[in-house]
Amino acid sequence: MQPNEPRGTARRREAMFNAPLVVVGLIVVLIGIYAGFSWAPVRVQNQIIINYAFIPGRLTIAIWPDRLIDLIHRASTDPAALQKAREIRALHVMSGGARPWTLLTYAFLHGSWTHVLLNTVWLIAFGPPIARRFGAARFLLFMAVTAVASALAHWALSPMDFSPLIGASGSDSGLMGAATRFMFQPGAPLGAFGSISRPEVESIPAARLRDVFVERRTLIFLLIWLGTNFIFGAGAQTLGFSNMPVAWIAHIGGFFAGLVLFPLFDRPLRPPPMSEELAPEPRIDV
C-alpha cells in the first residue's frame, strides 16, 4: 500500500500475459502445424490440403452424386462447368468419399505466416475470457463446434465450390460471438459501469439472446462487426487486402454459432470474490 492510499483499498496486480494454458497451448499447436506445413515439400503440402482442408463440392458430391453427373453433362457446353470438372479431377475429390473430418481439420491449416499469426492474435484477444468461463474441455469443444458450424455455413452458400477452405477464422469469430453475450454487461470491460478484473470474468451474468439485438452497445458492435467483415471479407480481393478469396460467410456462421450456442457451454454463474473494500469489519467478542 502506498502512503497516500486510503486504508482498505486493494491494488490490482495483473500479469501482462496471463492467458489460460488451454489458449496458449492451442496457439502453439496452430503455429507448430503451420511451421511443419510450410517446411514440407510441395507434394506433401498438396496432399495435406487434399486430405484435411474442407472442400464444399466434395461433400456435396458425396451426398448427392447426381450433382456430379449433371456437371459432367454440362461440361461440353458450359465453360464454368468445364472448369469445375477440371478442379474435381485436380483435387481427386471423386475418391475418398466425403472426408467428414475435414469439417474440423481445416481450422488447423493456414495459407501463410500472416494468416496464422493474425488468427492467433484474435485467439489471444478473445480466447482468455471465454476459456475462463467455460473451462479447458468446454472451451476446446466450443472451438470445434464453431469450426464445424463455420464450414457448414460456407458449404450452404457455396455447395459446388471446390476451393479448399482453411484457417481458424471461423472459430475466432465464434469467440467474438460468445464474448458478445457478456462483455457488454454492466460491470464487464465494455459494459456500462466500468471494468471488471480478469479473474472475475466468470461472475458476469450473460445477456439473453433477445437482449443482444436490442441493447445499444451490443447492437452497435454487431453492426460494426458485420460491416467490417463484409468489407474486408467479401471485398478483400477487390480492395487488394488479399490475393485469395476470403470465406466471409464462414466467419458469419462461426460468429452466430458462438452467439447462439453460448449457453450450452457456459458454466453455472460464480459469485464474484469479495473485494477488500467490501469485506466486513472484524467483530471482537469480549
N, C-alpha and C positions, 0 to 999 in steps of 0.2 A: 504494500500500500504506500502510495506517495504521501508526503507530509500534508499536502493540501486537499487530499481526497477525503470526502465525508466518511465517517465511520460506518462500516457495514456495507460499503459499495464493493461489489465484486468486479474485478477486472477480467475482461475476456482475453484469453490467450488461445489463438487458433493457429495451428501449423499452416504454413503456406501451401503445403501439399499433404492433404490427409484423406485422399480418396480411398474408399474401401478396397480391400485386397482383390475382390472379385472384379472390380473395374480395371485396376492396374493389370491383373492377370489377363483379362480379355484384350487389353491394348497390346500387351506383349505378344499374345497369340496372333493378332491381326498383323502386326509388324513382322513377326517372325515368319508367318506364312508368305507374306509378300516378298520378304527378303529371299526366301528359298525359291519362290516362283521366278523372281527377276534374275536369279543367278542360274536357273535351269536352262538347258538348251532349248531352242525354239521348238523342236519336235516335241519335247516334254511339255512345254507350255501349251502347245496346241492340244495335246491330249488331256491336260488338266482342264482347259476351257471346255472341251467337248464333253467330258465326263462329269464336271462339277459345276459349271455355270448353268444358270436357268435359261432355257431356250423355249419361249412360249409355244412356237409352232410345233416343236417336238411333242409337247404334252397334248396339244390339240389333235395331232395325227394319231397318237396312241389311243386317244379316247374315241375319236371319230375318223376312222380310216377313209371314209368316203370323201373327206376333205382333200386328201392326197390324190385320190383318183380324179376328182374334179379338177384339181390344179394341173395334173398331167394332161388332161384332155384340153385344157385351155392354153397350155404352154406353146402350142403350134401357132396360135393366132394372137395371143396376148403377151406383149413384151414383159409386163410386170409378173405374170405367172411364170414365164420362162426364167426370169431372174430368181424367183423364189425356188423354182425347181433346181436351179444350179446351186443355190445356197443349201438346199436339202442334201444334194449329192456331196458338196464340200464338207458339210458337218456330219455326214454319216448318221443322220437322225432316224433313218429307217431301220437301223439296227440298235439293239439295246433297249428298246421299249421306252416308256415314259421317263425313266430315271427320276422317280418322285423325290429322291433325296436332294436333288438339285434345288428344290424349293427352299432349302435351308443352306446348303453348302455354298451357294453363290455369294452369300453375305460374307464369307471368309476370303473371297478373292477380290483383288483390286487391279486396276489397269496401270497405275503409276505410283511413284512415291508421293506425289501431290495428292492423289486420290486417297491413299490410305492414311496419310497424315491429317488431311482435312477431316476424315471420318473419325479419327482418334481425338481430334480437338473437340468435336461435338460430343463425343463419348465422355471425355473428361469434364466437359461443361455441364452436361445434363445427367450423366450416369450416377454420380455420387448420391444426390438426394433420393433418386429412385431406388438405388441399391440399399440405402439405409432404411427406407420404408419397407421394402419387400423382403430383404434378406437375400443372401447369395443365391440360394437354389431358385427362389421365385424370380429373382432378377434375371438369371440365365434363361429360365423358361419363358419369361416375358420377351426377352430379346429374340428367342427362337420363334415365338408365336407372331411377333410383329414382322419378322423377316418373311415368314410364310405368307402372312396377310399382304405384305407389300408386293411379293411376287405374284400372288393371285390377282391383285388389283391390276397390275401391269398386264397379266395374261388376259383378263376380262376385256380390256380395251384393245389389246393387240394379239388376238389369238393365233394369227398366222405370221407373226413376226419371228424371224429366225436369227435375229441379232442376239448374241449372248448377253444376259443381264448379270452384272457382277457388282459387288460393293455392299457395305453395311449402312448405306444412307437410309434405307427403309427402316431399319431398326433404330437408328439415331432419330429419325422423325417420330418413331413410336415413343421414344423417351421424351421428346418435346410435347407430344400429345398427352402423355401421362403427367408430366410436370404442370400442364395447364390446369389439372384438376385441383392442385393445392398451392402452387407458387404465387397465386394472386389472392389467396385468402387473407383475412385480417391477421396480422402478426407475421406473415410469411415475408420472404425477402422482397417480393414485388407487390405485397398487399398494402392495405390502407394504413396500418398502424405501425410503421417501422419494420425493422428486420428482426429475424429470429436467428439464433446461433445455429450452426450446422448440426450439432448433436441433437437438437430439439426438433429436427425436421419431421420426425416420426409422430410428433404430437399435434401437427397441424391438421385440423379436420378437412376432409376432402369436400369439394363442392359437388352438388348433384349435377348430373349431366345437363339437365334442362337449364340450370343456372349458368352454366358455362356460356350459353348462347344469348344470355340477356344481361349478364354483369358487364359493365363498361370496360374494365381493364382486360378481361379475358376475350371479349368480343373484338377489341382493338387488336390484341395480339393475334387472334385467329385471322383477321382480315390482312394484317401485315404479313403474317407467315404465308398465307395463300398467295398474296400478291407477289412477294419476292420469290416464292417457289415457282410461280408461273413465269416470271421474267427471267430468272437465272436458270430455270429448268427448261421450259418449252422454248425459250429464246436463246439458249446458251450458244448454239452454233451460229445463229443469225447475228448475235451481238459479239461473237468472237471470244466467248469465255471458255469454249471447249471445242476440241476438234472432233469429238464424238457426240452422238445424241445422248441426252440426259433423260433417264426414265422418271420424269417428274410425277407421273401418275402413281408410280410405285411409292414415291415419297408421301403422297397424299394418302394412299392406302395404309402405309405404316403409321402415319400420324393419327388418323381416325381410329385405327385399331387400338393404339395406345390410349387414346382418349376414352373410347367406349369400354374397353376391356379392363381398364384400371382397377375397378373394384374387385375383380376376380383375383388379383394378385396382392392387393393391399392387405397388410396385416391389421389386426384389431388396434384401434387407437390407443396409444400410450399416453398417460398424463405426463405433462412436462415436469422435469425435476424442479423442486422448489429452489428458487434462487436465494442468495444470501440476503437480498433486500427484503424478501417476503418471509424469511424464517422467523418463527415466533420467538419472543424474548424468553430466555430460560426462567423457569419458576423454581424458587428455592423454598422448600418447606422447612420451617423451624419449629 
